[in-house]
Amino acid sequence: MNKVIYPGTFDPITNGHVDLIERASRLFDEVVVAVASSPKKKPMLGLETRVDLTRQITVPMGNVSVIGFDGLLTDLLKQQDANIILRGLRAVSDFEYE
């Protein structure tokens, strides 16, 4: 089974995020959208709100689940028994942050 983790802050979730999730749902058996707490980024929306919004949007995609997380991505991959990380095209500034 191919299980992919799509991590991000999703503050807020955008059409670009949704497009990537939809594409992933057609390519992989299971997609886990992992909404990070990201306190250093000082998100506008709280973690629960971001998780709820993402869940509402992804309901039609039967093989997509949404979770909140606060910790290391490598630990989450092990917990979820996933071996693939999904990333979209991003700005150079995102790489500088990480």
Steps between C-alpha positions, in 0.01 A plus 500: 500500500629847407430740783609861461526779758434857385630724780438872522369787705197554271437850640258504330465211259504629141374383162859402421511274808166345407615438142809318625293292746255403224785396271665300778171326581497363146864387513528347847296250700484729803575870551553644847487879515706589805419849626796627700454720805799713384505744796816670368311602185231665719202373298189718467271204567524255786599139438149362561348750257754414229440127551120547489511711182726248329275211603190676364668559166637146465181311598421405137843338467444161660865405544608826668527548875598816687692515826665768707856450616768665706836333476747360254383394157724194515321385815162555334605292200585211732176539700293501182701221335553723196807515280422790267492876567297714261622854432370763264687769311591769746673834530874514570423673831334180625823309451693771685264461797548125513 
